[in-house]
Amino acid sequence: MAQTRPLGAQISHMLKDRGVDVIFGIPGVHNQEMYRGIEEAGITHVLARHEQGAGFMADGYARATGKPGVAYVITGPGLTNIMTPMGQAYSDSVPMLVISSCLDEVAATKGQLHQMKDQRAAAETVCDWSEEARTAEAAYALIDRAFGEFYALRTRPKCINVPVRELERDAPSFPVVQCPPSNHSLGTDLILDVKPMLARAKRPLFILGGGAVRASYCIEDVLTKAGAACFTTYAGRGAVRPEYPLLFGSNLARPSSKAVVESADVVVAVGTELAEVDLWRSELGKSDNLIRVDLDVGVLRDQNAANLQLQMDSREFLSSLAIELEDHAPTTSWTKEEVAATRHRWRAEVDAERPGIVPVCDALRDCLPEGTMIYSDMTQFAYTAKEIWDMDEPGHWHHPTGFGTLGYATPAAIGGAVARKGKPTMAIIGDYGFHYTMQELGVAVELGLPLPIILWDNGKLKEIEESMVRAQIAPNAVVARNPDFCKLAEAFGAHAAAPQTLDEMQDTVRAAFDADGPTLIYLTPEISG
C-alpha cells in the first residue's frame, strides 16, 4: 500500500529512490518539512554555513561523481544566496538540483517573511529552468523531468520551488522510477563526412573541451589514427595523456595559438563552446574546414560556425570515428619537435607574465598522490597552473571557468571530498577568494575531511591591479587587510602551516592528505626553492 507522508518528506524519499545519497543545505522555518524525511530516507545531509557554500558543495560533489548535486534552501534569501553557485553550474554544465521552499501567495499579501516579488523568475536567470510545483504531482513530475534531462541533455542546474503549505500537506507516494533516456544523436550519418576530410588532411587538429572527457578511453586512439595534433580547453585537461607527442596542452589562451590553429588544414572541435574563457580572443583562427561536435545546437551555431555541425554526444562521435578510421594511414606533417618547442615557448611566456609561480606549481604537482582531484579558485596561482600543468586523468581539475566566481574552491572541494571518501582531494584558493567562503572551513572540520587547502597570498587583488596598470588606471581598491590565516584556520579547529621552502611545502602537503581534518597551507610569493 502506498504510504502517505507530508510532501516535504516524500521529496526526500523520492530523491533517495532516484539515487541521491547526499543533500547539502541549511534548514529554516519555511523548508523544515523537507528535513522531515531525510534521515528516514537514508540520505546524508551536510550542513553548510551559507547557502552559497551549499551550492558550491553540491557543484563539487556533482563534478566528482557525475551525479546531480542536490541542495535544499529556504524561501527568499536562501534562494538568492545560492544563485551564484547556480550561475557557475550553468556556465560549466554541472548537474545540480536546487529545491527551495517558496511563499504560497505574493500578489495580494505583502510584508511576509522572506518575500520576493518573483522567486521563480529570479532563479531562472541563472539556471536551465526554474518552476513552481503547486501540487505534489507537479513536484514529482518536475523532479523526474530534471533527472531525465541530466541524463539526456546538456547537464545544467534546475530549480524547483515548492510552496510552504504544499510541503506541509499530506501527499500520496511518488511514482516508480522510470528508466532514464539515453543521449540523443542527430549527427550519426554525418560522421561518414568526417573521414574523407581527415583522410586528405596533412595537419589535422582536434580541440577537446569538457564535453569530451567522458570519451577519454578512445580519444588517443582517434588522434593516433588521424595523425592529429591536439589542444584541450581548461575543462578538457586530462582527456589526452601528457605523453601524447602531439599534445599542445591547454594553451588556447596563448595569443600565438591562433597561428597554430590557422596552420591546421582541418580542425575538429568536440564538446567545447570555444568561448571567450577558452580562447581569450574573438575568434578561433579557423573558419574553413572546421568540424564541431556538441549536444547543444546553440553552441554549434555561434560565432565560430563550422562547415560541418554534428549535434551528438562526444562519446558516440569519437568511438564511431575510431572505427571509421580503422584502415586510415595518416600522413601528418606535425612533428613532436614542433609541438615541444612551441610548448616550451608558451611555458616561458607564462613564467614571465607571473614570475615565481611556475616553480611552485611544479613542486606541488610532484608531491601529490596519484588520482588527486583539485578544485581551484580565481587566483593567479590557478591561472598559471592551468596552462603548464598537464593532467594524468580527465575530470580531476575543476575551476569556476565561465561565471568566474570567487570563493568557489573551498566549499566545492568539500563537496568533492564528501563524494570521494578515501581518495585525495585538494583546494587551491587565493587570499581574497578565501574571504568569500572561509566559514565553510568549519564544515570540513566537522566532517573530519583530510583536505589540503593551498592558500596563495600575494596580499592583494594582483590580477586586477595588473589589469588596471595595463589600462593606465592608477591601481585603486585592490588591497585589503588580511587576517592571520593560520590562526584563523586553527580557530576553526583545522590544521595550519606556513612552509618557507618548496621542500617544506611538499612535506606539509603529503602530511595533509593523512591528517584527521583539513589543513590550511599558507603560501606567499616569497616561498623559496
Steps between C-alpha positions, in 0.01 A plus 500: 500500500637841406607702804363849555743756643534878498630603159824632651580151628388335177745711301796368700380141457453554128850644466643195679305278261659691210852435631567805720717417803610848614316833531672830579306779661379703795162446671264784583144542615373511141676185376507292819245257355763402241713382793229276647589209271877533448620261770211259450587483129864421582646816349802676647450872555799736501430821690662796323570830671350705215278405207775607261721239662225239470471570129874476439512177700224355284695614193821337626315179584346489152833556326661224704226241446325593176175476700278802567593703805192585707446796732211600729451873570236729646275757341640837397854563627584128504417486132681823412808385692526183293447677169874565458582127515208434266646749253838329525346158446306630200813646344704183553224247416477345847192294600350664809148488641399777739173448688373805682193581698301801381206704625149381425389838367679832440262708287239606754698452823799718583754512781544124534822343628753446218262650242620553143306648211567198276727233643450257213598758238802614700641147514442446130752773413786271612382147425356285224147536632317595817144385567248518784340173608152582629397138553673181608452358152671804350793466740547134406475576130755782524749285692475228237525759223821632656658156535393400152664808353817445701538170315376600155597864443782738582535485878400830659342602834125498559295663776172377647306735729238341725248707699528461878137387532555223244812377681292462816200332332470120492582365156466163329807296423717600205497295179742214441831593340510512122800392294692814402510575129830468319679788334346589168698512178426715199831465323577130462481494120725805477790309661554349157577851370775547760714209383583634149582844646748341737632270225600803292647689794873542553460701820178389672436664837254401775378737772350311793276668757340392823228321305761265353654371822246220530645359177859500627516121464508531120632851432866409465409217265320750275787749513760236416301360209442850364859616559348798678639761734281606789408786732280464804299773666551546873201274565632243254836450671583135553293382206834422334801359684787748551726252317311536171770656279274737306322651803510881506337495843250751640666797334222638281522823699853563372463766224730309264281190525289668232785454254524131589127458438528688172776262389268201531313390189212338695388587852262276697360665815323255732297593808616859524330837465823661375387780728679814610620322812649224283676719244531850651464638148210564269564218255653154492720555195326254270194575291524231230519122544370536856300210646311546826340233715276594794171409666393864506380625162548858617872433540523361148353819354696764689765738367734209423257346251630178346485351154380177655283499813418181691252521784589188694670358806880513494533136603288383211685723255853408606437127544331486157780702344759259643327219312474703178874577511600138552657467154629859479875551450584853621753716316534779752746788477478577872815405687559444869796739482274780370247440776765478773671821387168686488403381846841596638454853364151527649621379841767770496233760418288388796802514730585851382144626543466372858855463633572242765179299483606234248762337731246486784247333268763246392592418860135466604417273207797274576394430861135412442378142534368328190142585415485829691193705407557875511254787540644844426385858534542830318864555594823555308635172632217312326524709183865401471450135589220446249737581214814312606363210706397201288252261662540122501126443530196681360252674725750543784550878497193715553502878464222764489586566137193667354318698769835560667386536859734551792469268800425187299792274589463437873133392510520325161796297624300412811223366274759308301658356815159388628450317171852352494544347844846346524619674182725810492329835444660847518399868475703789356374848587627857521500722807211715380289210376546323833318787672184425298436153643749457785218405736460168318832393652286412802316240290826330401603492866162366606521220243866420575599534134875460428492794260811705417402861424778683318453869576706724269540843662650772281348763729269655245270455204813477288334394175272805523787728594697389196196545276456856630865576431470369144195725454696798642274520806661579831447180705213557739313276747722198437650459847302377802619426852544125542476311829759253625363219286675225695357619833160536336513139378606380844209692654268286285678188627694440178870432465717777355853541371706768327791324328792722400659276239371277222634190678311599816188560292521153349538337843205702633276405207582131535418511870174688435358209299543276807372750758184464708352817356569783254839673484538858384839532329595865482730599212632837389708604197801511735511119529849385396630202311 
